[in-house]
């Protein structure tokens, strides 16, 4: 685990190769086959080094929930453990990681009319109204949610309004029993160094053709999958609401904010053992051997 641009892909491939294992992606942004450059998926050569799962396996046109992912991932993992003793779950999407490791929380059933009303508010008043409402009803979840993801905001608000309780109050149940042991490893770096890596990654994405990718997806920009950092800012440029330079700076800023939220989520987990992103790989290997022997 670790924030965006920390180097999870490179490190996990080295570890999976060493342990003759496979990689299960828990990065929700990398599921969609039409989104290649803006989600920093592993390169074809990296994908060829070890087997990867849940990368580019669905279309942005498909409604794929975290519940769908949990079922698919657990089914795959149980089958893979018939062949192997170790698998690597890799990603920065905390909700999707938790879905695999501890299962999803049970949320109350709420009226679909509430969602319809919230979607109407979003279309008429914008995302800021949703942000302010969530900060009022559930300040705890507001601190960690992707505040630029309207779908996530609406989901939390509909639970708050429908149940009369904060969305975060439903995130505290006991974990489901899983048929595997869990070892959590986090990669870390100094904040300024991490932010520099994020800025550089955005520049590389632009050089690789992120703008052209955004142009190809522009007509489908209302889809949930495309409410993603890197695309939505370029959509604003294509709508002539930002200059290209402003859009790129917004991508960098929102990516840094995303990394901060990821770290806020991860730092609450005391089971994570943290390692420097550029440390000696042998220290990681020795730690895994010690904990799995």
C-alpha positions in Angstrom: 0.0 0.0 0.0 1.0 3.6 -0.3 0.1 6.9 -1.9 -0.1 7.5 -5.6 3.3 7.7 -7.4 5.2 6.2 -4.5 6.4 3.2 -6.6 4.1 0.4 -5.6 4.1 -1.1 -9.1 7.8 -1.5 -9.4 8.3 -2.8 -5.9 5.4 -5.3 -6.1 6.7 -6.7 -9.4 10.1 -7.3 -7.9 8.6 -9.0 -4.9 6.2 -11.1 -6.9 9.0 -12.3 -9.1 11.2 -13.2 -6.2 8.4 -15.2 -4.5 7.1 -16.6 -7.8 3.7 -15.0 -7.1 1.0 -13.0 -8.8 -0.4 -9.5 -8.4 -4.0 -8.5 -7.6 -4.7 -4.9 -8.3 -6.7 -2.9 -5.8 -6.5 0.4 -7.8 -10.0 1.2 -8.8 -8.8 3.7 -11.4 -6.8 1.0 -13.3 -9.8 -1.3 -13.9 -11.0 0.5 -17.0 -9.5 -0.5 -20.3 -10.2 2.8 -22.0 -8.2 4.7 -19.3 -4.5 3.8 -19.9 -2.3 6.9 -19.6 -4.1 8.8 -16.9 -4.3 5.9 -14.5 -0.6 5.0 -14.6 -1.2 1.3 -15.3 1.8 -0.9 -15.5 3.5 -0.9 -18.9 3.1 -3.9 -21.2 6.7 -5.0 -20.3 5.8 -4.7 -16.6 2.6 -6.7 -17.1 4.6 -9.4 -18.9 7.0 -9.8 -16.0 4.4 -11.4 -13.6 0.7 -12.2 -13.9 -1.6 -9.2 -13.0 -5.3 -9.3 -12.3 -8.0 -6.6 -12.3 -6.1 -4.3 -14.7 -8.0 -3.1 -17.8 -10.6 -5.9 -17.2 -13.8 -3.9 -17.7 -15.1 -1.0 -19.8 -15.9 2.4 -18.5 -19.5 1.8 -19.7 -20.0 -0.9 -17.1 -21.3 -0.1 -13.7 -18.7 -1.9 -11.5 -19.1 -1.4 -7.8 -16.8 -2.1 -4.9 -19.2 -4.9 -4.0 -18.6 -6.4 -7.5 -14.9 -6.1 -7.0 -15.0 -7.8 -3.6 -16.9 -10.8 -5.0 -14.6 -11.1 -8.0 -11.4 -10.6 -6.1 -12.2 -13.1 -3.3 -13.3 -15.7 -5.9 -10.0 -15.3 -7.8 -7.9 -15.3 -4.6 -9.4 -18.5 -3.3 -8.7 -20.2 -6.6 -5.1 -18.9 -6.8 -4.4 -20.1 -3.2 -5.0 -23.6 -4.5 -1.8 -23.1 -6.6 0.3 -20.7 -4.5 1.0 -19.9 -0.8 1.4 -16.1 -1.4 -0.3 -13.4 -3.4 0.3 -9.6 -3.6 -2.6 -7.2 -3.3 -1.4 -3.9 -4.6 -3.0 -0.5 -4.7 -3.9 2.8 -3.2 -7.7 2.6 -3.2 -8.3 2.1 0.6 -12.0 1.2 0.2 -11.1 -1.6 -2.3 -8.3 -2.9 -0.2 -10.6 -3.0 2.8 -13.2 -4.8 0.7 -10.8 -7.7 0.1 -9.2 -7.8 3.5 -12.1 -7.2 5.8 -15.3 -7.2 3.7 -17.7 -4.4 3.1 -19.8 -2.8 5.7 -23.6 -3.3 5.8 -25.3 -0.1 4.9 -29.0 0.7 5.4 -31.4 0.5 2.5 -32.4 4.1 1.5 -35.0 5.5 -0.9 -33.7 5.9 -4.4 -35.6 9.3 -4.4 -32.8 10.6 -2.1 -30.1 9.8 -4.6 -32.2 11.4 -7.4 -32.6 14.6 -5.3 -28.9 14.7 -4.6 -28.0 14.2 -8.3 -30.4 17.0 -9.1 -28.6 19.2 -6.5 -25.2 18.3 -8.1 -26.4 19.2 -11.6 -28.0 22.5 -10.6 -25.7 23.7 -7.8 -22.3 21.9 -8.4 -20.1 19.8 -6.3 -19.3 22.4 -3.7 -22.9 22.1 -2.4 -22.4 18.4 -1.9 -19.1 18.9 -0.2 -20.6 21.4 2.3 -23.5 19.2 3.1 -21.3 16.2 3.8 -19.0 18.3 6.0 -22.0 19.3 8.0 -23.5 15.8 8.3 -20.4 13.6 8.6 -17.2 15.6 9.2 -15.2 12.4 9.9 -15.8 10.9 6.5 -15.5 14.3 4.9 -11.8 14.3 5.9 -10.9 11.2 3.9 -13.4 11.1 1.0 -12.3 12.1 -2.5 -14.0 15.5 -2.4 -14.0 15.8 -6.1 -15.8 12.5 -6.7 -19.5 13.4 -6.9 -20.5 9.7 -6.9 -18.7 9.1 -3.6 -20.2 12.3 -2.1 -23.7 11.4 -3.2 -23.4 7.8 -1.8 -22.3 9.1 1.6 -25.0 11.8 1.7 -27.8 9.4 0.8 -26.9 7.2 3.7 -26.6 10.1 6.1 -30.0 11.5 5.0 -31.8 8.2 4.7 -30.6 6.8 8.0 -30.2 9.9 10.1 -26.7 8.7 11.0 -23.2 9.6 9.7 -22.0 7.5 6.8 -18.8 6.9 8.8 -20.8 5.2 11.6 -21.4 2.3 9.3 -17.7 1.8 8.7 -16.9 0.3 12.0 -18.2 -3.3 11.9 -16.2 -6.4 12.6 -14.2 -7.8 9.7 -15.4 -10.9 7.8 -13.4 -14.0 8.4 -11.0 -14.6 5.5 -9.3 -17.9 4.7 -5.9 -16.3 4.4 -3.4 -14.5 6.6 -2.7 -10.8 5.9 0.6 -9.0 6.0 0.4 -5.3 5.4 3.3 -3.3 3.9 3.4 0.4 3.2 5.8 2.4 1.1 6.6 5.9 2.3 8.7 9.0 1.3 9.2 12.5 2.5 6.2 14.6 1.6 8.1 17.1 -0.6 9.8 14.2 -2.4 6.5 12.5 -2.9 4.9 15.7 -4.3 7.9 16.0 -6.7 7.3 12.5 -7.9 3.6 13.3 -8.5 4.4 16.4 -10.4 6.9 14.6 -12.6 4.4 11.7 -13.2 1.8 14.2 -14.5 4.4 15.8 -16.9 5.3 12.3 -18.2 1.6 11.5 -18.7 1.1 14.7 -20.7 4.2 13.8 -22.8 2.7 10.3 -23.4 -0.5 11.7 -24.8 -3.0 12.1 -21.9 -4.7 15.0 -23.7 -5.4 12.9 -26.7 -6.8 10.2 -24.5 -9.0 12.7 -22.8 -10.3 13.9 -26.2 -11.2 10.4 -27.1 -13.2 10.0 -23.9 -14.7 13.5 -23.8 -18.1 12.5 -25.2 -18.5 10.0 -22.3 -17.2 12.4 -19.6 -20.4 12.0 -17.5 -19.6 8.4 -16.7 -18.6 7.6 -13.1 -15.3 6.1 -14.1 -14.2 9.4 -15.7 -14.8 11.4 -12.6 -11.1 10.9 -12.0 -8.1 13.2 -11.5 -6.3 13.7 -14.7 -9.4 13.4 -16.9 -11.9 15.8 -15.4 -9.4 18.7 -15.4 -8.6 18.1 -19.1 -12.3 18.0 -19.8 -12.5 21.5 -18.4 -9.8 22.6 -20.8 -11.7 21.0 -23.7 -14.8 22.9 -22.6 -12.6 26.0 -22.7 -13.1 26.7 -19.0 -9.3 26.4 -18.2 -6.2 26.9 -20.2 -4.1 23.8 -20.8 -1.5 25.1 -18.4 -4.1 25.7 -15.7 -5.6 22.2 -16.3 -2.2 20.5 -15.9 -1.6 22.5 -12.7 -5.0 21.4 -11.4 -4.1 17.7 -12.1 -0.9 18.1 -10.1 -2.7 19.9 -7.2 -5.6 17.4 -7.1 -3.2 14.4 -7.3 -1.3 15.8 -4.3 -4.6 16.1 -2.5 -5.5 12.6 -3.4 -2.2 11.3 -2.0 -2.8 13.2 1.2 -6.2 11.5 1.6 -4.7 8.2 0.9 -2.1 8.7 3.6 -4.8 9.9 6.0 -6.7 6.6 5.4 -3.6 4.4 5.6 -2.1 6.0 8.7 -5.1 4.9 10.8 -4.1 1.3 10.2 -1.5 0.3 12.9 -1.0 -3.1 11.2 0.9 -1.6 8.3 4.7 -1.9 8.4 6.3 1.0 6.6 9.4 0.9 4.4 11.1 3.7 2.5 10.1 3.6 -1.2 13.7 3.4 -2.4 15.1 1.3 0.4 17.0 -2.0 0.1 14.5 -4.6 -1.4 16.2 -7.3 0.7 14.9 -5.7 3.9 11.4 -6.2 2.5 12.1 -9.7 1.4 13.5 -10.6 4.8 10.5 -9.1 6.6 8.1 -11.1 4.4 10.0 -14.3 5.0 10.1 -13.7 8.8 6.4 -13.0 9.0 5.3 -15.9 6.7 7.6 -18.6 7.9 
